[in-house]
Amino acid sequence: MKIATFNVNSVNARVDGLLPWLDRLRPDILLLQEIKTEFNSFPFFEFQTAGYEAKILGQKSYNARYLEAVVNVNGENFRTASIYLPNGNPPYNDPDDTSKFTYKLRWMEALYNRTAELLHSAEPVVLGGDFNVILTDHDVYNPELFRKNALFRPEVIQRLKAIEYQGWTDAFRALYPLPLNGYTYWDYAGGAFQNDMGLRIDYLWLSPKAADRLQSCEVDKTPRAGSKPSDHTALIAELR
């Protein structure tokens, strides 16, 4: 079973590049974040033509999202969740506003409670998405530049590590330990992608039943190198 997670940063803006990539990769399950569209504007027909059934939670504004589903792949059920965790940084016009960071911490506490429940699931579980958390100095091109950023604050690292310590496996790190960076995000400005000035903030977390099946996990930079790219790229894992 092949599962991919990809913060697409507007599905309608990326669909022309996304469909050929899907045709080449053929994941059984694709988790998309930041689709930036409501239900009626989602390109259902294009995905159906490519052989995919889409389930979405679409809203007008920028919101944190959690979408969970049980998907049958080759006669076996897998429980998956597509996650877009809050960024948590203050608005540009009010750097002293801490409300978004407080919300991020509360959101992560709710996620902790749900992931604890999911460990008792009868199916293998995969949590994938943009977690907006940099776990270590090796997961960002310039750690000192991000020390005060909401993606790298000790409080959010602690909360994601607490989820990991419940018994979840970071699929990429299980196969590629430090210091390999595994970046999945590069800013559009300053030649960040060309100079590999990236962040590792997209993850595939596996329950024990899923981790036992892990065969591969790769960052695919192809979408980020294409025309009209998202600022993220795809992370893909294969399970037996």
QUILIN-V154376 format. One record per backbone hydrogen bond with DSSP energy under -1.0 kcal/mol. CO is the residue of the C=O (numbers start at 0). NH is the residue of the N-H. Records with the same first field share a line. If there is no record, write none. Layout:
CO->NH / NH
This chain:
0->238
1->27 / 28
2->236
3->30
4->234
5->7 / 32
9->13
10->14
13->16 / 17
14->18
16->20
17->21
18->22
19->23
20->24
21->25
28->3
30->5
32->7
33->9
34->10
37->40
38->41
41->43
42->46
43->47
44->48
45->49
46->51
47->50
64->83
66->81
68->79
70->77
72->75
75->72
77->70
78->125
79->68
80->127
81->66
82->129
83->64
90->93
93->96
97->101
98->102
99->103
100->104
101->105
102->106
103->107
104->108
105->109
106->110
107->111
108->112
109->113
110->114
111->115
112->116
113->117
114->118
116->119
117->120
123->78
124->206
125->80
126->204
127->82
128->202
129->84
135->138
138->199
142->145
145->148
148->151
150->133
152->156
153->157
154->158
155->159
156->160
157->161
158->162
159->163
160->164
162->165
163->166 / 167
168->205
169->173
171->175
176->179
183->232
184->198
188->191
190->194
191->196
192->195
195->197
197->140
198->183 / 184
200->130
202->128
203->170
204->126
205->168
206->210
207->211
209->212
210->213
212->239
215->237
217->235
219->233
220->224
230->185
233->219
234->4
235->217
236->2
237->214 / 215
